[in-house]
């Protein structure tokens, strides 16, 4: 499935940030696809931009299945700096984008994204930002080779449905640890794990076409989101 080219928009950011405004891309549902009751907002991973192939591939696949999608650059990425902003600024950019998406789409939102982008979305939800659910693509459960440094302290405060799409060769997410943390820390939030056989942290699978893998990810997110909308 394919969708048209996204609209390129500008979003003013609450200051202080590295830039005054950032880039937002909006994918409209493809012609012939029944438009869904939910919208989706996605953020890129650390070191990535909104135009990255993984994020754009999943966003286009969701639009082809009827979901309006917005994705955005964090301020450091917009400024083309190599290292992420402090967490407070990442969260502020996310909040600005959520408000922007609500105004443009006029419907409940699923929040998520790739790696760090999805992780920061969970911080917002844990702090009470309303959303219909969290779609986490390659959640960075721990730094590479450091499984003792889990990024789950805030998970008990999550109350919305959570979807994890994780490669079983992801050096930042041991799936056995993820299953344990889901059981122990997500008691108040229904969660689902979709493992991608052979995939690494970049959602790449040796021997499989990249677009095919990203379309599988989009199909999984779309099917899960359809259940949220009832």
N, C-alpha and C positions, 0 to 999 in steps of 0.2 A: 504494500500500500504506500502511496505517496500523497503528500499534501503540497499546496502551493508555497511560494516563498513567503517568509514572514514579513510583517510590517516592522520597520525599524522606528523606534520611538525614543524620546528623551524623558528621563525621570529626574526631577530635582531631588537632591538628597538633603536630609537634615544634617546640619553641620555640628561639629567639625568632621570633615571627611577629606580624603586626598583630592577629590574633585567636587565641583558644585552640582554636577548632574552626571548621570550614567546612562548607558545604553540598555534599552529593553527591546526584546523581540517578541512579537505576538503572532502566533499561528492561528488562523481561522479554521474552523471545521471544514473539511473538504466537501465539495459539492456532492450531493447524494448521500452523505453521511448524516444520520439523524443526530441533531445537536443534543448534547447531554445536559443534565441538570447541574453538573459540577464543572468548575474550571480547575485548571492545574497550574501551579506556579513552581518553576524549577530554578535552582541555582547551580552554578558550576562548581567543580572541585578546586582545591588549592592548586595554583599554577595554571589554571585553565580559564578560558573566557567563554562568554555566552555563545560565541560562534564555533566552539569546539564541536567536532563531528559526533561525539557520543551524545552530548546534550541535544544537539539539533536533530540527530537521528531519532531519538526517543520522542522529542516534541513533535516532529513531523508525523511519526507513527500514531501518536495520540490524536492529533488533529484529523488524521485520516479516518479515525474511528469515532469522530464526532465531538471531541473535547477541545474547547478553546484553551490555548496554552500561552502563558507568559514566562519568559526567562530573562535573566538580568545579569549584568556584571557587578561584582563588588567594586568598591571605589579603587582599591589597589590595582585590580585588573584593568579597570578603565584607564588608569594612569600608566599602565604597563609596567608596574613594579613587580619584582619577582616574588616577594614574600607577602603573605596575607596580613591584613589589618588586624589590630587587636580585637578580641571577641566582641567588645561593646560596640565597635564600629561595624563589624560584620552583622551583628544583630540589628543595629539601627538601619542599615541598608535593607535588610530583609523586611523590617516593619514598614519602611517607606514603600517597598514594592508590593507588599500585601495590601496596603491602603490603596495604592494605584490600581492593582488588579481588581479589587472589590468595586471601585468606581467604574472601571471599564467593562467588566464582565457581568456585574450585577447578579452574582450567584454564589453559593458556598464554594469554598476552595479546598483543594488538596494541595498541601505544601510538600516540598521535597527537593530532590536533586541528587547530583553526583557527589559522593564522598563528603568532603567538608561542607559543601552547600547543603546537603541533606542533614548533616549533623547539626548545623546552626539552626535549621528549621525545627529540629527537635527541642532545642533550647527555648525557642519562642513558644512552642506548644506547651512545654513544661511550665513556662511562666504565665500561661493563661491566654495566649493568643488564640482566638477562636479559629478552628479549621475543621474540615470534615474528616481528615485523615492525613497520614504522613507516608509518602512514597519515597523510600530510601534506596538509592541505587549505589551499591558498593559502599555501604556504611563503614567508616574507618573505625572499627571497634577498638583497635589498639595500634600503636606505631609498629612498623615492620620489626619483627624480632623481639618485641617487648610485650608479650601477651599479659604481663602483670599490670600494665598501665591501661586499664580499661576505661573507656569513655561512656560510662553508664550510670554515673552517680545520680543524674537527674531523671533517669527513666522511671522511677516510682511515681513521679509527678505527672506522667503522661496518662491521659484518659481517653484519647481518641484512637481509632484503629491504625495500626502500623503495618506497612508492607516492607519487607526486606527482599531485595533482589541482589543476590551475592554469588560471586564466582567461587567455586570450590578450590581454586588455586590462588586465592587472594591473600597476599602476605600481610594485609592489614585487617583480616577478619578470619580468625579460626572459627570454623562453623560449629565445632563442638562447644566452644566457649560462648558463641552467640546463642546456641540453644539453651545453655545453662542460664545465661543472663536473661533471656526471654522468660524462662520459667520463674526465676527468682525476683526479677525487677519489673516485669510488665504485667503484674497481676491485675492492675486496674485498666489495662488497655488490651483489647484483642489484637493479636499479632499473627502474621503469616510470613513464612520464609519460602521464597522460590529460589532454589539453588540452580546456578548455571553451570552445567558440567564442563569442566576444562577452562573456565573463564578466569582471568586474572583481575587485578584491581581496576584495570581500564576497560573491563567487560569485553576483552578480546579472547577469542577461542582459536587456538591453532587449528588450521584446516577448515575453518568455517568462515564464510563471507561475513565481513563486519556488518554490512547492512542487514543481513539475515538475522544476526544476533540481536541487533538493536531493535528490529521489528518484533522479535520474540519478547524482548523486554517491554516494549510498548503494549503488546497484546496482553501481557500479564498485568501491567498496571491498569490498563483499560478494563479488563475483566473484573479485577478487584474493585476498582472505583465504581463500576456499575452496581455492585452489591451495596456500596455505601449509600447510593442514591435511592435504594429501595425499588 
